């Protein structure tokens, strides 16, 4: 009988070991493929959201608040938090910008840096970053922001903006 043959037991053990090893290698290859897909999709997400913010900065620096607001969700459910208050709605956000920056000269030049993009789920992301505003009168304002961005169809829109200004120490 084959089962009593010591060579049979060695061959059977070797076959089981090889099957286990090939299964592990296949699982590892699948995991590596999934990880690479996640990395690639994160890179694509970062690129898309960086482009969205570049468009926003460009519109601001052109003095065009309406185009700047194209990056926001045009909804009464949009939220914007700043200065310890939260305002609701796209129109209210635009109105507040117009009040604070009534002319292109008053808007100054905007720059974002230190962007950190994190996917929340397939159609939403969190973006952290710093903003820098250089005004015509030489004043410099700086701060940070956190944005919740959601994809609607083919377009990403900011659904929540929390911006804070860095308080410079008084002399």
C-alpha positions in Angstrom: 0.0 0.0 0.0 1.3 3.5 -0.9 0.4 5.0 2.4 2.9 2.8 4.2 5.7 3.8 1.9 8.0 6.5 3.5 8.7 8.1 0.1 4.9 8.6 -0.4 4.7 10.6 2.8 7.6 12.8 1.8 6.1 13.3 -1.7 2.7 14.1 -0.2 4.2 16.6 2.3 6.2 18.2 -0.5 3.1 18.5 -2.6 1.1 20.1 0.2 4.0 22.5 0.9 4.2 23.5 -2.7 0.5 24.1 -3.0 0.5 26.2 0.2 3.5 28.2 -1.1 1.9 28.9 -4.5 -1.3 29.9 -2.8 0.6 32.4 -0.6 2.5 33.8 -3.6 -0.8 34.2 -5.5 -2.4 36.0 -2.5 0.7 38.2 -2.2 0.6 39.1 -5.9 -3.1 40.0 -5.6 -2.4 42.1 -2.5 0.5 43.9 -4.3 -1.8 44.6 -7.3 -4.5 46.0 -5.0 -1.9 48.1 -3.2 -0.5 49.4 -6.5 -4.1 50.2 -7.7 -4.7 52.2 -4.4 -1.4 54.1 -4.9 -2.2 54.9 -8.5 -5.8 56.0 -7.6 -4.4 58.1 -4.8 -2.0 59.7 -7.2 -4.8 60.4 -9.6 -7.0 61.8 -6.8 -4.2 64.1 -5.6 -3.7 65.3 -9.2 -7.4 66.0 -9.7 -7.8 67.9 -6.4 -4.5 69.8 -6.8 -5.8 70.9 -10.3 -9.1 72.0 -8.7 -7.2 74.1 -6.2 -4.9 75.5 -8.8 -8.0 76.6 -10.8 -9.3 78.2 -7.6 -6.1 80.1 -7.0 -5.9 81.2 -10.6 -9.5 82.6 -10.5 -8.7 84.4 -7.2 -5.5 85.9 -8.6 -7.4 87.0 -11.7 -9.9 88.9 -9.4 -12.8 86.6 -10.4 -14.8 85.6 -7.3 -17.5 83.9 -9.3 -15.0 81.7 -11.1 -13.3 81.1 -7.7 -16.7 79.9 -6.4 -17.1 77.4 -9.2 -15.0 75.0 -7.1 -17.7 75.0 -4.4 -20.8 73.0 -4.2 -23.6 75.3 -5.4 -26.0 74.3 -2.7 -27.6 75.8 0.4 -26.0 72.9 2.2 -22.5 74.1 1.5 -20.8 74.9 4.9 -18.0 77.4 5.4 -16.4 77.7 8.9 -14.1 80.6 9.8 -13.6 83.0 12.7 -15.5 80.7 15.1 -18.7 80.7 13.0 -20.2 78.4 10.4 -22.1 79.9 7.4 -24.4 77.9 5.2 -24.9 78.1 1.5 -23.1 78.9 -1.7 -24.7 82.3 -2.1 -23.9 83.3 1.5 -20.3 82.2 1.0 -20.0 84.3 -2.2 -21.6 87.3 -0.5 -19.2 87.1 2.4 -16.2 87.0 0.0 -17.6 90.0 -1.9 -18.0 91.9 1.4 -14.4 91.1 2.5 -12.8 91.5 -0.9 -14.9 94.0 -2.9 -12.4 94.6 -5.7 -9.7 92.6 -7.4 -7.1 95.0 -5.8 -8.4 94.1 -2.3 -8.2 90.4 -3.1 -4.4 90.4 -3.4 -2.6 87.3 -4.5 -3.3 83.8 -3.1 -1.1 80.8 -2.8 -1.7 77.3 -1.3 1.0 74.9 -0.1 1.6 71.9 2.1 -1.4 70.1 0.6 -2.3 66.7 2.1 -5.0 64.7 0.3 -6.7 61.8 2.0 -9.5 59.7 0.4 -12.5 59.3 2.7 -14.4 57.0 0.3 -14.7 56.6 -3.5 -16.4 59.9 -4.0 -15.0 62.1 -1.2 -11.7 63.3 0.1 -10.2 65.5 2.8 -7.6 68.1 1.8 -5.5 69.9 4.4 -3.2 72.8 3.5 -1.9 76.3 4.1 -3.0 79.5 2.4 -1.0 82.7 1.9 -2.5 86.0 0.9 -0.4 88.9 -0.2 -2.3 92.2 -0.4 -1.6 95.2 -2.5 -0.9 97.3 0.6 2.0 95.0 1.6 -0.1 93.2 4.3 0.5 89.4 4.5 -2.1 87.0 5.8 -1.5 83.3 6.3 -3.5 80.4 7.7 -4.6 76.9 7.1 -7.6 75.1 5.8 -9.4 71.7 5.7 -11.7 71.0 2.9 -14.2 68.2 2.4 -14.5 67.6 -1.3 -17.1 65.3 -3.0 -17.3 64.1 -6.5 -20.6 64.9 -8.3 -20.6 63.0 -11.6 -17.3 64.0 -13.2 -16.6 67.1 -11.1 -15.1 67.5 -7.6 -16.7 70.2 -5.5 -15.9 71.6 -2.1 -18.8 70.8 0.3 -17.1 72.1 3.5 -14.4 74.6 4.0 -12.8 75.4 7.4 -10.3 78.1 7.1 -8.3 79.7 9.9 -6.0 82.7 9.9 -2.7 82.4 11.7 -2.7 85.0 14.5 0.7 86.7 14.5 2.0 87.7 17.9 1.8 91.4 18.7 5.0 93.1 19.4 
